[in-house]
Amino acid sequence: MTVLWKKVSEGRASPTTMARMERWHRNMDYLRQRWPELLEQYSEEWVAIAEGRFVAHNPDRARLREELAALGIPRDDTVVRFLSRTPMMLNAHLD
């Protein structure tokens, strides 16, 4: 369990941390609910979800991050995932 999750589970997380986690959950809910349609449109690309909505896509992760920065979208408040029909094993943290 990470320190953050431990603080949350113990009720010791700050309001700022709680708000950030709520944004993350909202973004993940959007991604889960719209996975099939996003996969259909953006297969083999990186997608970014922020503020509970789809905000950008790009086949190149670094370029996607550049686009997000240009749009003024905070990295910490964005869920970025690679969409693929091919199952993958990942050994790295993507955000």
Summary of the structure (lengths in Angstrom):
residues: 95
radius of gyration: 14.4
end to end distance: 17.6
largest distance: 40.9
contacts: 234
relative contact order: 0.15
helix: 52%
strand: 19%
